[in-house]
Amino acid sequence: MPSTPRVDPDPGCELCREDLPAAWVLGYQGGDPAAEGTRETMLTLGNGYLATRGAAPEASADGVRYPGSYLAGFHNRLIGGEGRPDGEESIVNLPNWLPLTFRPAGGDWYAPDRARRMHEHRLLDLRRGVYLREVLVADRDQRRTRLRQRRLVSMANPHLAALETSIVAENWSGRLEVRSGIDGGVTNANTAAPVGACGRHLTDIDGGEDGEVLWLTAQTTGSRQPVAVTARTSVGVGDRAGTRTTRTVNRGVHDVAETLGIDVAAGEPVTVAKTVAVYCGRDRAVHDPLTAACAEVRWAGTFDALLTEHAAAWARLWARFRLDIGEEHVWQLPLRVQTFHLLQTLSPHTIGLDAGVPARGLHGEGYHGHVFWDELFVYPYLNLRLPELTRALLEYRYRRLPAARRQAAAAGMAGALFPWQSATSGRDESPSRSPSPVTGEWLDDHTGRQHHVNLAVAYSVWRFWETTGDLSFLTELGVELLVEAARFWAGQATYDPAEDRYDIRGVMGPDEYHDGYPGRAGQGLDNCAYINVMVAWVLARADQACAIRDRHPGAAPWRTATVTADELRRWRHIARRLRLIFLPDGILAQFDGYGDLTELDWDRYRRRYGDLRLLGPLLQAEGDDPNRYKISKQADVLMLLYLFGAEELTALVQSMGYSFDPARIPATVDHYLYRTTHGSTLSRIVHAWVLARTDRRRSFDMLLDALDTDLADPEHSSTGEGIHLGATAGTLDILQRCYTGLEVRGDVLRLDPLLPEGMDQLDCVLRYRNRLLVLHVDHEQLRIAAGPGADPPVPVTVRDRTLLLSPGTTATVALRADARAPDNGRAAGP
């Protein structure tokens, strides 16, 4: 591994002098090798179709650096591996389009280990979606050369990317050679564990030139999906832009490259422009990927022209995804970083694709690009910004409903069972064995027992319908998804006639530290509170969805789920009589038998290990069993408060026939928060939410931790394998919905703002049932404005006041008794 480079201040660096707004720029100077993977993830550029990690163009995968490019929904299966002998699907590392380096003629090609890096400065311009980099290097002959680079992955055209490099020979003159290429000899090696999804996913590499265009094609080894990458590179000096004196093309076994030569004088910049197009066999309206990619790269304009269109597209996105708390606020930059990286993976370009929500985005190969339940934390934010994107992502689930039915039937179950991990086909990609993050030893992995992913899909379906009122979605897709989830869980419920109660046994909730009882690991738990409450809710929503469909027969599709009256009656009975377990002090127990578990000596383990996020694997490494203790990897019972809130949860539990005192909710929060290690990045999102109304200081602290998920502690995080997309969107949603008290119930938009200490204001744009609403909240008042148009008025309730917000009007409501809002809650014209 190369040693940490010495990085000295450089007064000649333009980026050091760049006066960009601090709240719009993520920057790195120098940096140690151990954190390079995290920096590359955070400097990823993408557009919802294509994404490329922030690796240097001259770098190759060497254990420190990892160039990687990915297409949404583009997976392949490799056979073998200790995790799944029958193979596991992974997102595919595409041919690397970045390679570009230089040398003085006769010298060494610049690479990280072949020159002294005197200075390096990297900036991510969030406003325009541009990666800026400046490097000063000295070769073994002490020739100093400065590189200034601009990179984009076009948000205007999803198939295009571009890299512009300015090369300045600072203390030498002569012949400069530039090598630009496409590397198809890549492997999947970004994940730490050498499981079956790692290795070479591309075969049949071919490459060549077509005029000024380099091209490279490949196919995936299993799915036989073609992919094509083309590149057009030009080099010029000053007024001679586009002129080059020599060009040589070299075709290797797995790559194709061209060497461009030009004479340079000291201090005179040479501009190298590389434009790239990427197509694959899954693209629409394409005869073949190579023909499309060649045509696209030839028609592409200059770097500046591409940048103008790209920046304009980003400006439109920022207008829609605005979430401002003040340009000087310490949170503003992290919030924009989170928003930016969410849009790298999920953007308007994703809508036309068959792609789901990968847990680690398109930023790396963490979890092999699989789809989990993380979408549960993503959709609420998108529902109020770009609801057609949520619908497209739920359609990805709907298209895999046949596979979910087959999985349920294979296990002797009714309905449909979405797998815990899935990819292209919807088959179960959950590993049977995984390496311990503490010892590296391969252990049995029972996380695939988390059938509650079914509940997450059903929950997302209903919340999307509530927020958008999209009747065509509900009748064409939503009813069927809800019905099949209801059938699955109704089939899992067994009736106890003695107590007139239903039990659901052998399941696993969100808390992955409990996959069974002591001595019975992997066999599941009985009457998990999270699952039983969610099942009761889903059964009721499936019943309600069928009733809505029946009231609108003209909207029902030609083929729709048929539900009998007997089936509906059984669902209603189960929903009212599912069993819940309570601890002696009235706290809802995580599962049946939870109260009998041993209390952990937390002080002892904190003294021994300090950071307890890996408490479960640490106990296993000691030969102990996490199932023995009252511990949680992440929020489980408290997930119910995150999803429903205190009022709705209280009504739910009471509808199940239990006397539930909402006054016990704070004690419930304290009980589980004390025993939770936050081993999942999603956990702090949940706790920040549930603490927002009862303990604003702790909520604030949890939110700060969530904001830092991918920005802080880069040496000890897994961010190098991709961004935590659920945590990213969940953090934004805390501000959008939690701190504004925003919810949709009964076709009414409800707001109950309560900003945390340290936040003076919040401004955002919402899209509610095709109306654009501009929201401003501070500690004194709420102001909501509706854009002009011909839509009917929007019913809005702010705490105890209800108003109708007509198009083109603004309403201002006082939030404190002593505040004097100008309009006193009445809608007024602009």
Salt bridges, closest charged atoms under 4 A:
ASP8 OD2 - ARG6 NH1 2.67
ASP10 OD2 - ARG146 NH1 2.52
GLU14 OE1 - ARG148 NE 3.55
GLU36 OE1 - ARG39 NH2 2.70
GLU36 OE2 - ARG122 NH1 2.86
GLU40 OE1 - ARG53 NH2 3.09
GLU58 OE2 - ARG133 NH2 2.56
ASP62 OD2 - ARG65 NH1 2.71
ASP86 OD2 - ARG84 NH2 3.30
ASP86 OD2 - ARG427 NH2 2.98
GLU88 OE1 - HIS368 NE2 3.75
GLU88 OE2 - HIS370 ND1 3.90
GLU89 OE1 - ARG77 NH2 3.94
ASP108 OD2 - ARG140 NE 3.60
GLU120 OE1 - ARG117 NH1 2.57
GLU120 OE2 - ARG122 NE 3.78
GLU120 OE2 - ARG133 NE 2.89
ASP125 OD2 - ARG128 NE 2.73
GLU134 OE2 - ARG146 NH1 2.93
GLU134 OE1 - ARG148 NE 3.13
ASP139 OD2 - ARG143 NE 2.86
ASP141 OD2 - ARG143 NH2 3.14
GLU164 OE1 - ARG150 NE 2.86
GLU170 OE1 - ARG144 NE 3.67
GLU170 OE2 - ARG146 NE 2.73
GLU177 OE1 - ARG103 NE 2.67
ASP204 OD2 - ARG224 NH2 2.60
ASP206 OD1 - ARG251 NH2 2.27
GLU209 OE1 - ARG247 NH1 3.02
ASP210 OD2 - ARG298 NH2 3.09
GLU212 OE2 - ARG244 NH2 3.97
GLU258 OE1 - ARG247 NE 2.46
ASP263 OD1 - ARG175 NH1 3.18
ASP288 OD1 - HIS287 ND1 2.91
ASP304 OD1 - ARG150 NH2 2.86
ASP324 OD2 - ARG322 NE 2.91
ASP324 OD1 - ARG336 NH2 3.17
GLU327 OE2 - ARG336 NH2 2.58
ASP354 OD2 - ARG282 NH2 3.97
ASP354 OD1 - ARG399 NE 2.86
ASP354 OD2 - ARG400 NH2 2.62
GLU375 OE1 - ARG397 NH2 2.86
GLU388 OE1 - ARG767 NH1 2.72
GLU395 OE2 - ARG391 NE 3.13
GLU429 OE2 - ARG77 NH2 2.77
GLU429 OE2 - ARG427 NE 3.51
ASP444 OD1 - ARG433 NH1 3.09
GLU466 OE1 - ARG463 NH1 2.74
ASP470 OD2 - ARG391 NH1 2.92
GLU476 OE1 - ARG391 NH2 3.51
GLU480 OE2 - ARG405 NH2 2.51
GLU484 OE2 - ARG405 NE 2.98
GLU484 OE2 - ARG487 NH1 3.81
ASP496 OD2 - ARG579 NH2 3.07
GLU499 OE1 - ARG579 NH1 2.81
ASP500 OD1 - HIS573 NE2 3.27
ASP500 OD2 - ARG577 NE 3.41
ASP503 OD2 - ARG505 NH2 3.59
ASP503 OD1 - ARG579 NE 2.45
ASP511 OD2 - HIS514 ND1 2.65
GLU512 OE1 - LYS633 NZ 2.64
ASP526 OD2 - ARG505 NH1 3.17
ASP543 OD2 - ARG572 NE 2.57
ASP550 OD1 - ARG549 NE 3.36
ASP566 OD1 - ARG569 NH2 2.06
GLU567 OE2 - ARG487 NE 2.68
GLU599 OE2 - LYS630 NZ 3.87
GLU599 OE2 - ARG675 NH2 2.81
ASP611 OD2 - ARG613 NH2 2.60
GLU622 OE2 - ARG608 NH1 2.31
ASP624 OD1 - ARG628 NH1 2.86
GLU647 OE1 - ARG745 NH2 3.79
GLU648 OE1 - ARG463 NH2 3.30
ASP670 OD1 - ARG698 NH2 2.76
ASP695 OD2 - ARG698 NE 2.91
ASP705 OD2 - ARG684 NH1 3.27
ASP710 OD1 - HIS724 ND1 2.69
ASP713 OD2 - ARG613 NH2 3.91
ASP713 OD1 - HIS716 ND1 2.94
ASP733 OD2 - ARG737 NH2 2.72
GLU743 OE2 - ARG745 NH2 2.87
ASP747 OD1 - ARG769 NH1 2.88
ASP752 OD2 - ARG693 NH1 3.60
ASP752 OD1 - ARG799 NE 2.79
GLU757 OE1 - ARG697 NH2 3.69
ASP763 OD1 - HIS776 ND1 2.76
ASP778 OD2 - HIS776 NE2 3.21
GLU780 OE2 - ARG816 NH1 2.85
